[in-house]
C-alpha cells in the first residue's frame, strides 16, 4: 500500500516487477483467453500509473 500510494518511492522497474508479482499472486498464471488487454485496470500499482507501466506489468506477468 505504501508503494502504490507513493509513500514509499521506487523506480519504474520496481513498480513493474512488483505489479507483475501482484497479478501472479492474485490471478495466477497469465491466460490469454481470460486476461484481455484491460484485465489490470482494477489494480493500482503506482501513484500516477501510466499505460507504459501497465504494459510492462503485463509483459512481466506473462513471463512468470
Secondary structure, DSSP 8 states (H G I E B T S, - for coil): -HHHHTSS---HHHHHHHHHHHHHHHH-S--TTT--TTTTTT---STT--HHHHHHHHHHHHH-
